[in-house]
């Protein structure tokens, strides 16, 4: 899908959960998210709290808000953004969801401590931003570990066999090449793989 459409969907999802899903053609899911957003918004008095926050009346935001309902909002908000982004991206790479999930966690923590920090709105927003930043770092680290693990397994010893992973059927073929496109090289694991099919599946998915 075009990058411009992806950005458009992401921006509309940030504006209101559910709009991105409607742009993606997921009307039922979009309308459900919008309905949930309206429900939580009304029950938590969120609009009044937002107005008070922009005027700097932090103490009033703590008094006006219904925390029993507001606690749901960061998770709903971040899920709506992630779901719309996922549908536009197509192929999802490993750990893509982590920044959104951690953002939801920290947004909720920000709401919990809002009475002693920046109020119900700004504390939640700050928590979401911190969570997204931390989630991006975690995702980067996990991807680097995954790449290093893959390269370590491929380069551990010279290759004599190629394990071809196709439809979970493992065919062992002799070869003098260190690497052939579409094959994974682990000669020293022939006996191990024959004894452990689950380990073979793990290697094929590295």
Order of alpha helices (4+ residues) and beta strands (2+ residues): alpha-alpha-alpha-alpha-alpha-alpha-alpha-alpha-alpha-beta-beta-beta-alpha-alpha
